[in-house]
Structures are given as structure tokens and as C-alpha cells.
């Protein structure tokens, strides 16, 4: 029994060492996920055994760099296992000696950054010392125990010392904005790679809203409170080229992200309720074509806007508008083709622009091109077209352009009153009507990321890395009575954001700053403030989003992060945001007197009731939310990702 126990312990230890061997998993949207090489050093691992393949404890293993500049030694454990961490890439020689054994012949090893080099050492028996081989029965019992571990639960085999096949295996982009910095999973098997995420924050708006509600963000939601933004469990399943990924979504994200999807207002069945607790759920198959071909269907994350849906992966907690206001997920079909090791071409056929359902007749079509030519450069190109991503309004349009009868799928007037500068649009039936069912959307989102300094660990507590990211977006809506470029019904979007990051003390600390702007006539990418619990489906009379209505906003952020381990980030951040129309929550809040009354599409009286035919004359007048043009938010929090 003791021999069996020792064999099992040895097997488990070797499995754990193999489990932390870097592998590559390409995350949905093209960002490198846990498993992408992350550091500029490698690892040497192995086991020392005798001629009978039994472990040799207390063997001295020595590695010597080819140029003689470095030499390190270690002693094998009771199971014969040895390891060297943080080994500089390059050529090394390895030797081993143990009492009672002939010294092993020197061997040459090529150590690769962010990879584990496996080298087992066989010791020859000395003529002066004879070792007793284990009894056949004991050896058979040990082999039986090993055989009971299912293959699916065994650790993955170590990858090649130099991987020229797996996409991006020879590059390190864990420094990049929107990419996790975890280089290897904590635990891994041939069948399943788990993933756990937790995000807790404390935010304080200097406007001090009395209802603690923040608006205009997909990352910041409550002021003056500790809140759990994300709790996610799941991971990647992989077996004989069959793929699946599932990640749950609990916390604030479970309600704050779905409320921005207006497709929930199309047809029956509560699809939003069915999907709200999943951030990713997709399955597919991998073919060994070129450097890989994956076909997946389901819900997958979008990297339009560069930043990851998951804050742990980002340089800034509250990104600028071209990230915060663009899709975090898609529902549909995705193909990932890697014609070379450094290039991915990924077309999408999806229900729509961050939508669980399809809005009208057309699905959305788009794709991503991801090019990572080296450790220092990353380029992402995202395109979207064809989608009819607005709720059909059900009001008919007469031949002369005025409004007529009432039937599904036709048009409605622009309601901007001919004044694009109006904060709240007023319907004007003399202007051209809009048939929202026929309005189509196009969007282009591109990013350039450059790491322009890397000390390679040789600068002590000083600057270790420096990098920047630049993202630019252009888009518009056209058809059905709206235009990309002119007229009172103009619907367009232009935005830019840029960030710089500096790491210190071997990546223990990081300081990031930057910001951006967006100009969005028609407000079709504006995040509707949750006034009286309004959503993208209900709309709000207090902040209308009609063709031609102006909206220009800009912001700036500065963020400091402390990262004592790769699995945790402590952060603090200050954000300034400005809007040319009242938009951010003021001291009075955006909640009606007495609380949300269940009618967000209606005006509210000062007693909290819905406005009736007397225009609130008997109810103390009309209530209005307190919206401001400026907002300063300070925040801090902790994020964990295993």
C-alpha cells in the first residue's frame, strides 16, 4: 500500500507540473485567453529515475548556460521530480549526480520564453551499489492505480519547446489592453480548463445622487456603495477537437448589460430572462486546417471597442465611449480561421448588434481581423454591417411622408421638432417619417496597440514596461428615412480613445491614463439613462433618442493598479465625464418620488403618479430627473481571475 501511495503521489505531482505548462487558448473575439505566453522566462521540469524507472530522490541536478554566465542547482524530491523556474531563454546544458549512481551524461536544452521544457533524467546504477527493484506485485499494483485515472482528467501533455503551429504561441501579448495577463491556468486537464472571475467595487460620484444611481456606463452603476459587479464560473471544454465554452454571469452585470438590448421587445418568450445569467455559451469544432479552423455557435463576447467585457483584463475600469457604448456580446455563428500563426480572420453571422433576438428582417454580419506580428504590436479590425437594429414602431407612412394608419413594421416621424439641438425631441408630423424596420447600421472599429519599452526584468523596481492603445470608430444608420451624412434625420457616430500604461517593479504596479470622445447625432449608441427604471425597450420621455438629436461627450481617466499575483488586481481610479446635454445623474437622482412606478415610458407627477390628462395639475406639477452635464467619479476595488 505504501508503494502504491508513493506512485500515486508521484503521478499527481507530475500532473500538476504539466498542468501549469503554457498552452494557448484563443478566446472569443480574438483576445488571447488564459494560456497565452505571458513572461520572458521559461521553466525546466522533469523526473530523475533509475534503470528500473523508479524515482531517485536527493539527486543533484545542475543547469549551466551555454555561455557560462549562469549556473543553478536543485535537488530532486522523494518522487524524483525536480524543477527550475524563471529560466532565461536560450541554450542550457543539464547534468545530474546522486550517491550510488553513475553521473548522467550532459544534455543540451533549448529554453523558450513562457514555455515549460520537460527533460527526464535516467541514472545508471554504479557497480559499487546495487539497488533492489520493487517486487513485481507492488509494481503491478502501482500501475493499476495509475490506470484508474481517466485520460480526460489527466494533465495536458507539455507542448513543444518551440511551437510554430499554435496561433500566437510564439508571441507574448499579456501586456495588451483587453487581454488577460494570466499566462497559465491554475489547474488544467485534457478535457476541461476552469475559469473563475470576481469583481467587487466601491464608487463615489461627486454629484452625490440621493438614489445612488449612476448612468451612462456599462461598468459603473451605483454610487456610495460596495457592489459586486461580476461573479462568473465556467471554463473551456475540449476533447477530440470538440469545443465548448461556458461562463456564467452573476452580479450587477446580470441586469445592467441585458437592459441595453432592445431586441427583448420583439415577439414572445422571455429570451432575455433565459440568457441573462450567461456571458458566454457556445460550442463548436476544430479542424487542423493551416494553423487552425474553428466553427462555433452560441453567445460569445465581442471585442468591438478593444476592451474586454471582463474588467480584470483591462487597463482602465471605466473605458471611454467607443468601448463602453459598443457591444459586449453577440448571439450567432462565428468562424475563426488562422491562415498563419500570427493572423486570425473571423467572420460573424449574428442576430444583431448586442442583441439576443433579431430585430427585423436582416441579421447582422461582421467580422474581425486580428494581426499580432510580434510581442510588441497588436492590431484589431472589427466591421459590422447589414443589421436592422431598431425596434419596428408599427406606425404607417402615407405616400406624402406624413403619418397615417397603424400597422406593424412601418414608420414614425423623427420627433426632433426640426431642432437637432433640443435636449428632448418634440414630434413634428410635417417632417419626413422614419420606418425603423428598414433602417440599417454599419460600424467600423479599429485598434492599434504598441509596447514601446520593455526592460525584460532588468530594471529592478523601476519602469518595467510601457505601452499605448489607440482605438477609432466610425459608423452610421441609413435607409428608412434616416441618413448617414445630411438632413434633419442624420444618424452617425465617430469616436476615438487612447490610453497609455506604465508598469513598475517587474509589473507589480501599473499606472494608466487616457480618455476619448464620441459625437453621436441621433443618439442611437447612447446608453439610455435608467430614469424611472427605463430600458432600451421602454425608452424615456426624459431623454429621447431620435434622428438628428445631438450628443457630444468626452471623458478622461487615470488608474493605478497593484498586482501582487497574476490572479488578483487591486485598483483605484478617478474619472471625469462631460456631455453637451444634461445626462449624468445629479444630486436629485433619476428615481421618481416614492420610487420607480412601473411606467418608465410616461411622464411622472411630483406625487409619483403617471401623468394623466390634467398634465399633473392636481398632482403637484411634473417631476423631472436631475441630469447634469458633468460627472466626477472616484472608485476602488479588487478583481480576481483564476
Secondary structure, 3 states (H helix, E strand, C coil): CHHHHHHHHHHHHHHHHHHCCCCCCECCCCCECCCCCCCCEEEEEEEEECCCCCECCCCEEEEEECCCCCEEEEECCCCCEEEEEEEECEEEEEEEECCCEECEEEEEEEECCCCEEECCEECEECCCCCCCCCCHHHHHHHHHHHHCCCHHHCCCCCCCCCCCCCCCCCCCCCCCCCCCCCCCCCCCCCCEEEEEEEEEEEEEECCCCCCCECCCCCCCCECCEEEEEEEEEEEEEEECCEEEEEEECECCHHHHCHHHCHHHHCCCCCHHHHHCCEEEEEEEEEECCCCCEEEEEEEEECCCCCCCCCHHHCCCCCCCHHHHCCCCEEEEEEEEEEEECCEEEEEEEECCCCCCCCCCCCCEEEEEEEEEEECCEEEEEEEEECCCCCCCCCCCECCCCCECCCCCCCCEECCCCCCCCCCCCCCCCCCCEECHHHCEEEEEEEEEEEEEEECCCCCCCCEEEEEEEEEEEEEEEEECCEECCCCCCECEEEEEEEEEEEEECCCCEEEEEEEEEEECCCCCCCCCCCHHHCCCCCCCCCCCCCCCCCCEEEEEEEEEEEEEECCEEEEEEEEEEEECCCCEECCCCCCCCCCCCCCCCCCEECCCCECCCCCCHHHCCECCCCEECEEEEEEEEEEEEC
